[in-house]
Amino acid sequence: MGLEGSGGRIYFESISFLMPERYRFDGRSRNPAKDEFNTLLNYAYGVLYSRVEKACIIAGLDPYVGIIHADHYNKKSLVFDLIENFRIWAGETVINLFAGRDVKQEHFDRLENGLTLNKEGKALLIEALSKFLDESVRYSGRNIKRGDVIQFECHKIANGLIKEA
């Protein structure tokens, strides 16, 4: 766990260094985010969490049964396990929004202790993430939408569990 934390800190420090100076940030922040990057990233992760949970249910997997993350009451441990494979998609989408200079101060509302995305900010992110997930990628020898990879991966796990039973 120490290596994962250290790697994460280096990763986010590097991303912050690449941001326009106005949008640089000090590591990860949540509930609420302290800066624009983390505000967008948290919302993108939320979208991916819901997609992974839906894919688990469709594949017949219990989202609450964890493999890597420990089972806890009312915690979707399997969703936490599987989201790790797809977090990079949220990061890439958010970084591209900043690189394209699409992010504006008007996309955020100030809270007492952080920031939140407003309606326009959510629309910007959802449009960019949807476009990214709709792009065709090569998967298991065929072209599919990137977002469908989540469903295929959940089915692969479910089918593997059935074969083991």
N, C-alpha and C positions, 0 to 999 in steps of 0.2 A: 504493500500500500504506500510506503514511503516513496518508492520509485515513481509510482503513478502520480502522486501529488507533486513531486519535483518536476516530472515531465510536463505536467499540466501548467505549472507556474511558468516554466521556460516557454512553452507554446504560447500562452497568452501574453507574456512579456514581449515576445517576438512580434505577435500580431499588433500589439499596441504601438510598438516602435514603427511599424509600417503605416500606421494610420496618419491622416493629416493631423497636425499638431493639435488642432481644436478638439479632436475626437480621441486623443490618447486616453488611456485608462489604467487604473492600478489593479490588475487582476480581475478575477471573477467576482461578481456581486449578484445577489438574488433577493427577492422579496422585501423591498423593491430593489431594482437595479440602481446603482449609483451613477451610471453613465449611459450614453446613447448606445454604445456597442453592446453592452450587457442587456440593455432593455430589448433590443432587437433579437439578440441571441436567445434570451429566455423565452420570448414569444415563439420563435422558430422551433426551439426544443419542445415547447408545449404542443405545437402542431404535430411534430414528429411523434411525440408520446401518444397522441390520440390515434395516429395512423398505425403505430405498432400495436397498440391495444386492440384496435379493430381487426388487424391482421391475425393476431393471436386467437381471437374469438372465432373468426371465420375458419381458421385452421383447426379448431377444436382444442386449442391450448388454453390452460387456465392462466390468466395474466398474473395471478397472485402467487404462483408456485415458482420460486426462484431457483436458479442454478448457481449463479455466481453471487448475487445479492441474497442475503438471508431472508427467509420468510418472516414477515411481520404482519400482524393483524392490520388489515385495511391498506397494505402496501402492495402495489403491483410490481412485485419483485422481478417477474419474468420480463415485463416491459422495461424495467431498469436494465436488465441483462442485455436485451436485444437492441435497445436504443444505442448502445455503444458503437455498434456497427454503422450507424447512420448519422451520428452527431456531426461528422465532417460535412455532411450535406447542408446542415443548418449554418455551420461556420462559413462554408464557401459562399452560400447565398448572401449572408450578411456582409462578408468582406467585399463581395462584388457590388453590393449596394453602395458601400463607402467608396470603393475604387471608381465607380461610375458617377460619383458625386450626386447620387440620387437622394441621400439622406439630408434632410433639412431640419433645422430647429423646430419648425412648425409641426413636425411629426410627433412631438413629445409634449406631455403635460408634466409640470412639476408637482411633486408630492412633498409632503413635509420632510421626508427622509430619503427621497430619491426621485426616480422618473417612471413614467408609464407611457405606453404608446397610446396615442389618440386614434380616432377613427381613420384619419388619413394615413397615419403611420402603419396601422394594422393592414390597411388596404395595400400600401406599398409592399410590405413584407409578404403578405399572402400572394399577391400577384407574382412577385419574384420567385418565391418558393414553389408555387404551383408550376410556373414555367420551367423551373429547374427539374422538378419531379416528373414533368411530362416529356422531358428530353429522352430520346431513344439511346439505350446503351446496350452493349453486348453482354449477355448473361446466359451461361450454360449453352453456348453455341447458337444463340438466336438473339434477335433484336427485340427488346421490350422497353417500356417506359421505365425510367429509373424508379419511380414511385412504386411500381409493381414488384420490384425486387424484394421489398419488405414482405409482401404476401408470399412470394415464392420461397423466401427463406423460412418463414413460419411453417409453410407446408412441408418443407424439407425436414425440419425438426420433428414435426408431428409424424411424418412418414417413418423417420428413423426410430422414433419411440414405438411405433406400431410394430416394426420389424423386430425390435428388441423384446417385445412382450410375448 
